[in-house]
């Protein structure tokens, strides 16, 4: 979970500078959950390209019938709930801050990179699939 912890801390610091109303902790957890959901989404597309079999989350949800998209929303909510419990524990944020304070990655990874990663994970896997398969 180290990569996600560092990602969370970077996003948290980004939101801490800019947000006043909702709170940077909730926003950082929600965006991290979205990124984790997109990693699963991209991983399923990669499996589909490698094995020429339908592992696509969209196809999987279609096979479940009309309520299939509720499973995707349920998966996202489950990821978000797990992250809420993990990152809202007392003292956990301070522990992460101490652990990653002098990390060399802090110099070259910025918060805007995670915004770009979100778009890449959302749009590139379907595009690659259409180029490789079709």
N, C-alpha and C positions, 0 to 999 in steps of 0.2 A: 504494500500500500504506500510505499515511500514516494513513488512518482505522483500519486494522487494527493498525498499530504502536501507535497511541495506545490503542486498545482493549486490546491485549496488555499494555501497560505499566500501565494502570489495574487490570486483573484481576490482574496479577502483584503489585502493591502490596497489593491486597486479600488475596490468598492469603498473602503474606509475613507479614502481621500475625497470621493465624489458623492457619496450618499448620506443623506441626513434623516430621511423619514423612515424607511422600512428597516434599515439596519444592514450593515455590511455582512454580518454573519449569515443571515438568511439568504441574501442574494448570492453570496459565494457558494453556499451549500447547494442552492438550486441550480446554479450554472454548472457546478462540478457534476451534479447528478445528470444534467443534460449532456455533458461531455462523455460521461461514462455510458449513457444510453447510446450515444452516437458511436462509441467505440464498439459496442456490441453489434450495432447496425452495420458498421463497416466490416467487421470481422465476418459477419454472415455473407456479405457480398464477396469477400475474398474467398471464402470457402466455395461459393457458387462458381467463381471463376476457375479455381483450381480443380474442382472435381466435376465440372460441367453438370452439376445437379442443382436443383433449386433449393438453396438454403436461405433464400431471401426472406427477410422479415415480412415484407409485404405479401409475398406468395404464401408464406406460412400463415399469416393472418387471414388471407382470403380463403385458405383451406378450412379455417375454423368457422366459416360462415359469417353471417351479418354482424355478430358480436365480436369478431376477431380483433378489431381495433381497440376494444376495451382491454384486451390482454396486453397490448403494447402500452396503453396508458397505465394499466396495473403494474407492468414491469417498471415503468419509469417511477411510479409512486413508491414501489417497493425499494428501489434504489435510493430514492430521496429520503424515505423514512430511515433506512439504514445509515445514510450519511448524516441525517439530523441527530440520531442517537450518538454517532461516533464523534462528530465535531462539536456538539453542544455540551459535552461532558465538562465538568468543572476542572479547570486547569489544563485542559488539552491544548487549547490555543496557545497558552504561554509556553507549554512544552515544545510545541512545533516551532514557535518563534525562536526559542533557544537553540533547538536542534539545527535549524536551517539559517541561522543568523549569518554565519560565516561561510555559507556554501558557495563554491565557485560558480555554480549554475546561476546564482542571483545576478551576476554581471551580464550574462548574455541572454537570459530568458526574461522577457518583459510580459506584462499582463496582456498587451494587445496581441501577442502571439497566440494566446489561447482563444481569442475571438476568431482569428484566422483559422486556427485548427478546427474550431466548431464548424465554420463554413466548409472547410475542406472535407471533413468527415461526413457532412451532410450531402454535399453535391458531387464529389469526385467518385466515390464507389459506384453509383449508378451509371455515371458517364463511362468509367473504365469498363464496366460490364458490357455496356452497349458497344464499345469499340472492340473488345476482345472477342465476345461471343458472336456478334452479328456482323 
